[in-house]
Amino acid sequence: QVHLVESGGGLVQAGGSLRLSCTASASIGSFNAMNWNRQAPGKQRELVALITIDGNTNYADSVKGRFTISRDNAKNTVYLQMNSLKPEDTAVYYCAAVSAYGPVYWGQGTQVTVSS
């Protein structure tokens, strides 16, 4: 069992920035990828950003150019730098560890609220 702990969420005004962190209890290098997802009230969970073990990244169209995912294998931590935040970015953000079969471990989530 691998535990993922997110942090860094909070309340920010539109146009502001936040950096989320996700720290794993085991080596993140043992997974194919790590990703960030979010779920807004009344909506389905959606993939926001993904980073592979090789460092390749992919982003949802809605966050391209504003969000950056990165990883520090030595710290077993994945980051999500969020800039130019919009009210529609308000959601609970979850990180996940991804195997060849899909996400296998999830964090408990961290709330991000963007005020207009």
C-alpha positions in Angstrom: 0.0 0.0 0.0 1.3 3.4 -1.0 0.0 6.5 0.7 -0.2 9.8 -1.2 -0.6 13.1 0.7 -1.5 16.3 -1.1 -0.9 19.8 0.3 -0.9 23.4 -0.8 -4.5 24.0 -1.5 -6.3 27.0 -0.3 -8.3 30.2 -1.2 -6.9 32.5 -3.8 -8.2 35.3 -5.9 -8.6 35.0 -9.6 -5.3 35.6 -11.4 -3.4 34.2 -8.4 -1.1 31.2 -8.1 -0.9 28.1 -5.9 1.6 25.2 -5.9 0.2 21.8 -4.9 2.5 19.0 -3.6 1.9 15.3 -3.5 4.3 13.2 -1.4 4.3 9.5 -1.7 5.2 6.9 1.0 7.2 4.9 -1.5 9.3 5.6 -4.6 7.3 7.4 -7.3 9.8 6.0 -9.8 8.1 2.6 -9.4 5.0 3.9 -11.3 4.6 4.5 -15.0 3.3 8.0 -14.2 1.9 10.4 -11.7 -1.0 12.6 -12.3 -3.2 15.3 -10.9 -7.0 15.2 -11.2 -9.8 17.5 -9.9 -13.4 17.2 -9.1 -15.7 20.2 -8.9 -19.1 20.0 -7.1 -21.6 18.2 -9.2 -19.0 17.2 -11.8 -17.1 14.2 -12.7 -13.4 13.8 -11.8 -11.2 14.9 -14.6 -7.5 14.5 -15.4 -5.6 17.8 -15.2 -2.0 16.9 -15.8 0.2 13.9 -16.1 3.9 13.3 -15.9 5.5 10.0 -17.0 8.5 8.3 -15.4 10.5 9.7 -18.3 9.4 13.2 -17.6 6.9 13.6 -20.5 3.9 15.7 -19.6 0.4 16.1 -20.8 -2.3 18.6 -19.8 -6.0 19.1 -20.1 -6.8 21.8 -22.7 -8.4 23.9 -20.0 -5.1 24.3 -18.1 -2.5 24.3 -20.9 -0.2 27.3 -20.5 -1.3 28.0 -17.0 -0.4 24.8 -15.0 2.9 22.9 -14.8 3.4 19.5 -13.4 6.8 18.4 -12.2 8.4 15.7 -10.1 11.3 15.3 -7.7 12.1 11.6 -7.5 14.5 12.1 -4.6 11.7 13.5 -2.5 9.0 11.2 -3.9 7.0 14.3 -4.6 5.0 15.6 -7.5 4.1 19.2 -7.9 1.4 21.2 -9.7 2.2 24.8 -10.2 -1.0 26.7 -11.0 -0.9 30.2 -12.4 -3.5 32.6 -13.7 -6.1 30.8 -11.7 -9.8 31.1 -12.7 -13.0 30.6 -10.6 -13.7 27.5 -12.8 -10.5 25.9 -11.4 -12.2 25.6 -8.1 -12.3 21.9 -7.1 -10.8 19.2 -4.9 -7.5 18.3 -6.4 -6.2 14.7 -6.1 -3.0 13.1 -7.1 -2.7 9.5 -8.3 0.0 7.0 -8.9 -0.5 5.3 -12.3 0.5 1.8 -13.3 0.2 0.2 -16.8 -3.4 -0.5 -15.9 -4.3 3.0 -14.7 -4.4 4.8 -11.4 -3.7 2.5 -8.5 -3.3 4.8 -5.6 -5.1 8.1 -4.7 -4.5 10.8 -2.3 -7.2 12.3 0.0 -7.4 15.5 -2.0 -6.8 19.2 -1.3 -9.3 21.9 -1.8 -8.6 24.8 -4.2 -11.0 27.7 -4.2 -10.6 30.6 -6.6 -12.7 33.7 -5.9 -13.7 36.1 -8.6 
